[in-house]
Amino acid sequence: MSKSKRTQKRYKKQWRSQTRLDAFGFANDITLVVRWVSVFDSKPTVTLIFCPQSATKAKSESTCATVEAQPQSPARVTIPRVRSASVLSTGSSSWSTDCEDHACADVAPVAAESARVVEHEFECLSDAEAWEEELEMTTNGGSDGIRGWVDLRNQIRADLKRKGRTQSLNQINQLLILSNFATLRLQGVSRTEASLQIAKQWRDGDATYFARRIRMLAHHYEVFEQLPQEKRGGAQNARSLLNDKAIQSHCRLWLSNLPTGQVTPRTLQQAMHTVILPELGIIPKHPISERTARRWLIRLGWRCTIIRKGVYMDGHEREDVVKYRMEVFLPAMKEFEKHMVHFEGPDLHWVEPNLTVGKRKVKAYFHDECCFHANDNANSAWLRPNERILRKKGRGHLIHVSDFITSEDGRLVLQDKSGNVEDAQRIIYPGVNGDGWWTHENLMEQVKSAITIHEKVNREECQALFIFDNSSAHASLPPDALQAFDMNKGDGGKQCKQCDTTIPQSNPDSSKRGHVQKMTTVDGKPRGLQSVLEERGFDVHGLRAKCAPVCPFESTGCCMAWLLSQQDDFCNQISMLEQLIKDSGHECIFLPKFHCELNPIEMYWGWCKYRYRQATKVNFAAAKEAVLDVLDSCPLEVICRFINRSYRFMSAYRLGLSGRAAEWAVHKQKQHRQVSQHAMMSIEAVLDN
């Protein structure tokens, strides 16, 4: 047969289970008459003639001889298009075998061989796929309504573009093959030649069978204008318990009630056996495995994710935080940005500010602190099979770094002509046998050094804007600051002396406004709450000094300390850090709480830590050198991009975005300093839908 060895082997395996015809009661009274038409005929036929069992052997010969004249007496089965007929021919253009010219004994060898041919053809038909049989039944009626390959190719390309991410790899390969087939057909290549060319590109060796499959696939797409239905794995998927809507809803509800990060395949597996299935009254035939629970988690929408640091949302949209962000920080930064140098576009083009008369250029310095550990290493490594890394359990000695960065110069460093370097960076090594922990006094000394370096680099032509995060250490007040809750009810006693103040213009008694108020008595003792409030015109008769343990959240004049603390001179005191900077002629501003994305030095720390973990550190001295190397290796261009990203977040918050929407808009507008109108329109389109 003109079949591959693999196909012949498959046929041989299938023939072993075939049943003989005598098992159906035909016994030995079966005569097979084969009539071969010309081998060049397009439709050769094989005719099977079954004689009745009641006929005798002599009588059967005459019966068989008159089969063609009396077609109604015997049973006749005709198989169209027996492809193996030409193989069995002896080379002559035509020959015939009839019972009229030969004895039945002479016909037996030919009949046996022909029976095998017919049996082979039945096997070929039974091996066909369901969609092939459907195709044959559909095309028997003609090719009316079938569109041309121009339209079909456009449809195929549209499916690849629109459904490429949702289709399986097998379906994508089928569409690619059909697209190539359509292109070759439109170029005038025949169906057979086109299928052979594609098959040779996809298969090695003899690709005749694969080419035939391509033609069948193309014919199916011509008729139905879609791919054959994928039935692989359908029986297994149909038996999944997760296909039950009740089980799906119970699983999602149970998983949603778990704390974030507590969902695992094992917890779902245990819940299925102890909670979910018993509540629904379902007893599975086999217990749910952990591997099945993992697949179910994926189907339900959970993914195993590597935890990374990002925008911190807990408290990010708190009412007081949003108020400070929208009413204090963003308006102030908008005014400062008008006097700053900008870096625009992918090439970070330098843009000078348009300064008005009497205004100086502003240079922003972002401050933060970071800790490096001596044993910080990369979380991944390339290893050979059965190879392990033995790492130290502890994180090692601590390296504390406090620094400033700016978009124009990078780190705040001054190097004179003689090569002397003056750096605002401060590095300490706190620990049991090392330096002490970082304190507010250390920060004050660093800021003094930073102001000195800035004035040496920029002279008086530029004003510095120091930006700090909103921490309690940065908001430390001087020892003699006005603290209402640190005061006693009466004068004297164990309380700190506080600085003199001026009664604010918001004081209820207008006659007292603008008067200087001494916070000590004539004999030098600190004054108490009662005398200070009475001097301001408050009636505190019968009012307690302080609430215990604290004042109520919605307090309205509950105690003397609360009344005095709400006065403007007590509320609007500036910290020692801010006082130091403003006394030097520069500006200071604090970031909103929980807004690390607005401080670009946080991104700078991440860039440095990633490279620090890759470095080899054999001891603590090597770790110190590695920290210095990575801190100095960050390019100025990278720092500029970090700062531009923070400004894009500020622009997004000004436009009313927050949370995920602001993060998406910032990611959409890469290489820009502000969020554009196009990004806002895209967000509005998504929200409208």
N, C-alpha and C positions, 0 to 999 in steps of 0.2 A: 504494500500500500504506500501511497505517496504521503506518508505521515512521518513526523519526527519520531525518534526513538522513545522520547518521553511519552508521546501520545500513544504509541504502540504498546508501551508497557502498561499504561493506564487501561487501554482497551482489554489487554490480556487479563488484567486483574478483574475487570468487570465481567468478562465472559465466563469466569469460573463459576459464578452463581446462577448462570442461565438454566432454565428448565426445559427439558426435552418435550417435543410436541406429543409423544406417545403418552405422556402423563395426563393429557387432557382427553383421552379416549380415542385418539386417531389411530393407534396401533400401527400396523405395517401397511395400511391401505392408503398411504399418502404419496402422491406423485407430484413432483415439482417440475413444471415445464417452464423453461426459460426461453424467452424470445428476445434476441439481441437485434436491435435496429442498428443502422450504420453508426460507427463510432464517431462520425462527424455530425450526427444528429444532435440537436441541442437538448432533446428530452428523451433519452433512452428509457425503456420501461422494463420492469421485471414482473412477470405474471405468475402468481401462485394459484394452482388448481388443486383443490382438496376433493378427493373422491370419497363417496360414502363407504362406511364400514361394511354394509350389507352386500356390496358388490363383490363378485368373485374375481380372482386374478385374471382369468381370461376375459371376463366381461369388462374389467377395469381398463384393459387396453383399448377396447372399442370406445368406451366412454371417454377416455382421455383423448382419443383421436378426434372425437366430435365436440371438443370443448369450445372451439371458436364458433362452431355453427349453432351450439346450444348453450349460450352463456348463462341461462337461468338455472340449469341443473346443478352445476358445481358452484362452490363458493370461490370468488375471485378477489384477490387483494392486489392493488396496484400501488407501487411506491414510486413516486416521481423523482427524477434527477438522481439516479444512482451513479455517483461520481466514479466508482471503481469499475464500471463496465469496460472502459477502455483498457484498464490494466489487465482484465481477463481475456481480452481479445487476442487472437493469434496473429494479428498484423494485417489480415485481410480487411477490405472495406466493409464487408457485411457477411454475416453468416447466420443461420437459424438452426434450431434444434426442435423437432416436433416428434411426438409419439407416432405420427403417421410414417416417418421415414426411418426411425430407429426403434429398436426394442427398448422396453423400459429398463432392462438391465444395462443397456449401453448409456442410457441417460443418467443413471445413478451418480457417476462421478461428477458430471457437470451440475446435477441438481444439488449435490452436497456442497460443492464450492459456492454455488449461487445462494444457498441457504445461509452460508456464512456471510456473504455480502449483504444480504437483506438484514441478517441479525446485526451486522456492523452498523447499518444505517439506522436501525431502530435505536441502537446504543447512542449514536451521535445525536439523535433527536431528543432522547431522554436526558442527555447531559447538558442540553442547552439551558441557559438561565431563563428565569421567568420573564424578564423584560425582553429577551429575544423572541420568545413565543408570542408575547403581547405585540411586538413589532410586526411579526409575520401576519398575525390576525388583522392588524390595522391596515397594513399595506396591501392586503389582498384586494381591497376595493379600489385601488388606483392611487394616484399622487395629486389629487385635486386639493387645492388650498395650501400646498407647501410653499413656504416663502423661499426666496433665493438666498444665496450665501452672503450677499452684500448686507442684507438686513440681519441675517443671523450672526454675522461677524460683529456687527455693531452691538447686538444684544449680548454677545459673549464678552466683549471688552467692557461693556457697562457692568455686567455681573462681576467681573474681576475687580473692577474699581470700587464698586459699591459694597459687595459682599465678601471682599477678599479676607477680611479679618474674622468673619463669622463662619466661613466654610472650612472643611477639613482639608488636609494636604492632598488627599486623594481627589477631591472635587476640584481643587485648584489645578492639579496636574491634568485632569480631564479637560478643563476649560482651555488650558494652554495648548493642548494637543488639537482641540477643535478649532482654535484660532489659527494655528498654523495650517491645518487642513483646509480651512476656508480660504486662506490666502493663496495656497497652491491651486485650489480649484478655480479661483478667480483669475489666476494667471494662465489658465488653460491646461493645466496638468490633469491627467485622468485620475479617477478615484483610486485605482489600484496603484498607480505610480506615486501618487501623493501619499497614500498610506505607507508604502514601502520606504519612501524617503524619511518620513517621520519615524517609522519603526526602527530604522537603522541608526537614527540619532539617539533613541531611547534604549535600545537593546544591542548587546553584542552578539555576534554570530548570526545564525539564520533567524530572521525576524518575520518570517512569513505568517506565523500564527498571530503575532502581535499586530501585524498589518491588517489581518482579517478582523481582529477585534476593533481596530480603529475604524474600519469601514462600517461595522455594525453600530458602533457608538455614534458615528456621524449620521447614519441613517436614522437612528433613534432620535437624535436632536433635530433632524429635519422634520420629523413627523410630529413629535411632542413638544419641541422647542424648550426642552429642559433635560437635565441629566437624569440617568436612571436612578431610582430610589435606592439609597444605601440601606441594605438590610443586615450588614455585618454587626453582630453584637446586639441585635434587636431583642432576641429572646431573653438575654441576660438582663438588659436594661428594663425590660417590661416586668421583671420579677422584683425590682427594687422596692423596698418598703417606703423609701423616701418619695416615691411617686404619689403616695397617698397625701392629699391636701391637709387632712387633719394632723398627720404626723409632721408635715412640714411646718404648719403653724405652731404646733406645740414645741418643736425643736427651736424655732426662731424665738419664741417667747421665753423659753427657758434660758437660751444662750444670751439674750438681750438683758436679762436680769442679773447676769454675772458681772462682777467688777471688770473694768477694762484690763486686759492682759491676763485674766484668769481662764480664758477659753482655751482648751487643749483637746486633742482627739480622745485622750483617756477619760477626761471628765464627761465628754459627750457619750462615750461608750458606757460608762457607769450609769449616767442619767437615763439612757435608753432602757437599761435593764431594771432600774430601780424606781424610776419616776414616770417617764413619758409613756412607754408601752403599757405598764400596769394601769395607768389612768385611763387609757383608751381601750382597755380590755383585750389587748392583742398579745398573743403568745407566739413568738417566732419559732419556726422549726429549728433554726440554728441560731446560736447567740451572735450578736454583732461583734465583729472583730475591730481592733484598733485601726487597722488599715482601712476598713470600710468606713469607720467614723471619720478618718482623715478625708476621704473622698467626699463624704457627706458635708463636711465643713466647707469644702471648696464650692460645692454646689449651692450651699446656703449663703455664700458671700464672704466667708472668712478666708484670710490668706496668712500664711506664715511670713512675717515681715521682720526684716532687720531693723532694730530700734535705732533711730537717728535723732539727733537734736534738731529742733526746728522752732517755729513760732510757738511761744508758750501762751496758751489760751486761758489757763486758770487765773482768773482775776483780770484778764486782759480787757474785758468789757465791763468791769465793775463801774458803778455809777460815778464814784468820786474820781476814779482813774480816767474815765472818758471826759469828765468835766475839766480836769486839769489838762488833758491832752488837747481838747478842742478850744478851750478858752484861754489857756496860758501858753503852753509850749509851742503849738503850731503857729499861732499868730506872731509870737516873738521870733521864731525861726524864719518865718516868711520875710520879716523886716530885715533880719540879718543877712539872708540869702541875696538880697538886692545889692549888697556891698561886697559879695564874695566872688572869687574867680570860679568860673564854671568850666567843666570839661564835657564837651558834647560830641555825640556820634561815636561810631565804632573806633575811630582813630584818636579819640579823646582830645579833640581840638580845644586849645586854650582860648577861653573867651573872657576878656576883661569886663569888670562891672562898669555900669554907667553911674558915676558918682556925681552927686549934687554938690553945690558949694558948701564948704564947711564939714563935709563928711569924709571919713577915712575908710580905707579898705579894711575889711574884716577877714581874718584868717581863723578858721575853726580848728580847734585841737580836741580830739576825742580821747578820753581817758578811761582806763579800766585796768583791772588786775587779773592775773592768771597764775595758776600753779602747775608746775611740771613735776612729775615724780621720776625718780631715778630708774625704776623698773617698768616704766611705760613702754610697751612693745606693741607691734602690729597684731591685729586680731586674726589675721590669716597668714598662711605660709604654704610653700610648695614642698611636699614631703614624698618620699618613696613609700611603697607599701610596707606596713608594719613599722614605720619609723615614727618616733615620738619626740616632742620637745619638752625638756625638763626646765620649767620656769620657776622663779622664786615666788613664794606665796605672797609676801608683802609687796607693797607698791614702792617701797624704798624711801630714801630721803626726799624732802620737799624742797623745791626751788620756786620761790615766789617772785614774780615779775610785775612791776607797775610801770606803765609807759604811756606816752602820748603819740598819736599819729595825725597827720594832716594830708590833704590831697595834693598840696603843692610841693612838699618836701619829704613826704613819707614820715619817718621817725624824726622827733625833735632832737637834732644833734647839731653841734657847732664845731667846726674844725678850722682853726686859724692858719695863717700862712706858714707858721713854723711847725705845723703838724700836730699841735696839741688838740685833743678832742675833749669837748665838754658835752656830756650827754645827760638828758633829763631822765633817762631810764634808771630805775632802782631795782636791784636784785638782792634778795636776802635769802638765807638758808635756815628757816626756823626749825626748831626741834629741841630735843632734850639737851644735847650737847652743842647746839648751834645758836643761831640768833633768836631774838625774841620775835613774837608775832607782830605783824604789821599793825600799826596804830595810827590814830589821827595825827599825832605829832609827826610821824614819818611822812604822811601825806602833805602836811603843811610845809615841811622842808623841801619836799620834791616840787611843790607848786612854786615856791620861791625860786628854786633853780630854773624851772621852766619859764617863768616870767623873765628872768635875767637872760636866758638864751634867746628867747623871742625878741627882746629889745635889742640885743646885739646883732641878730640876723637882719631884722627888718627896720631898725632905727625907730623913728617916730612916725613913719609913713603908714604903718599898719597897726590896727587894733586887734588884740587877741580875744577870741571867744573860747573859753574853756567849758567843755560839755562833760558832765559827770552823770553817772547813774544815780537813781533816787534811793540811796541807802541811808540808814540811820547814822552811820559814821560820818558821811559827808554833810549831814544836817546838824552836826554837833554845834551847840551854842556856847558862847564864852561863859566862864564861871560866874560872872555877875549879871547874866541875862535875866530878863523878867520871867519868872516862873511862878504862876499863881498857886499851883498845887504844892509848891515847896514852902509856902508861907504859913505861919501860925495865925490863929484868930486874933490874938493880941500882940502888942509890940514886945520886942525883945525875945528872949528864949533861944533855943537851939535852932536857928534858921540862918541861911546864908544872907549876906548883905547883897543887895541888888542895886543896879545902876539907876540914876535918876532918869526920869522920863518926862514927856510932854503929854498932857491930857489931849486925846485925839479930838478931831472935829465931829466925830460921830457920837460924842458923849451925850447922854439924854439931857443933861443940864447945860444949856447953851452958855450960861454965864461962866462956866468952868473951862470951856474949850480954849485950847492954846496955852494954858497956864503950865508952868514948870512945876512938876510934883517931885518932892524929895522922897526917897525911899528909905531914909534913915531919920531917926529922931534927933533932937537938939544935942543930946548926950551921946550920939553915935550908935544907938541901937537900931537894928532893922525893924521896920514898921510891919504891922500885921494887916490882915485882910480887912478887918472892920474899919480901922482908921482910914485906910486908903480908899475904900468904897464910899465912906461917908464924906470924905473930902471931894469926891467926884459927884456928889449929890444923890447917892443911892440910899434908900431906906432899908436897912438890913435888920431891923428890930424883929426878933423872933426867928431869924433865919440861921440855920446851922452852918458851921464853917465848911465842912466837906462831907460828901456822901461816902458811905462804906458799903462794899469795898471800892466801887467806882460809881460814877454818875450814870443814870439811865441813858440809853441810846438816844431817845427822843427827849432829851432834857431841855427844859425851858425855865431857867432860874431856880434850879433845885437847891443850890448852895452858894455861899459867898465865892468860893474858888471858881465855880463855873461862871458866875457873872463877870468876875475880873478877867478870866482867861478869854472871854469873848470880845474884850476891848481891842481896838485896832493896834495899839502900841504893843500889846502882849501877843496878838496873833501874827503880826507881820514882821517879826524879828528875823534878821538874816543870820545865817550861820557864820562861824569863824572863817570858813573857807571862802565863802562869798564875800565877806568883809575884806579879807586880805586881797582878793583879786580886784575888787572895785576901788580899794584905796590905791592900787597901782595904776589906775586909769583904764582897766580892761573890763570885760564882761564875763559873766558866768551864768549858766543855765543848767537845770537838772532835767534829765529825761523822765517821762512818765514811768510809773511802776509797771513791771511785767512787760516792758517794751524793749527787749534785747535786740530786736530787729532794727531799731533806730540807732543803734550804736555800732558803727562799722568795725570797730576794733575787736568785737566779738568774732567776726568773720576772719580777721587777721589772726586771732589766737587759734582758730580751727585750722587755718592754713599752716601755721607753724607746728601745731601739735601733730598733724598728719605726717609731716616730714621728720619730726623728732622721733616718732615711734619707729620709723624705718631705719634710723641710725643705729649703729652698733655701739653699745655702752657696756664696757667690761667692768667699770667701777664708777664711783660717784664723780671722780675728776673728769672722766670721759663724758658723763652726763652733763656736767657744767659746760664743757666745751661745745657739746652738741646743741645746747640751748642757745648759746651765743651765736653759733653758726646759723641756725634756722631763723633767729630773730633778725639777723642782718641780711638774710638772703631773699626776703620777699621783695619783688620788684615794685617800683613806684607805680607802674601801670596797674598792677593787681590791686594795690591799695586804693587807687582812684576809682576802680570799678566797684570795690566794696562800699566806698563812700557814696557813689552815685546810686547804688542799690538802696541805701538807707534814705536818701532824698526821694527816691521813687515811692517808698513806703509813706513818707510824710505827705507827698502829693496825693496818694490814694486816700489817706485819712481825711485830707481837706475836702476831697470830692464826696465824702460820705461813705466810703467803703470801709469795711472792717473784717477781721477774721480771714476766712478762706477766700472771700472775694478780693480783698486787698492783696493777698498772697498771689492769687492768679493774675491780677492786673500787673503786679511787679514782674512776674515771670514772663508775661506777654510782652512787656516793653523793655526788653534787654537793650543795652547800649544807649539808653536814654536816661535823663535825669528826672523826668516827670512822666506821669501817666497821661497818655494822649486821649483825645476824644474818641478815637477809633476803638480803643480798649473799653471805654465806658459804653459805647454803643453795642459792643459784643456782649457785655455783661447784661445790658438791658434786654437784648434779644433773647438771651438764655432765660432770664427771669420771666419774660412775657410768655415764653413757651411753657 
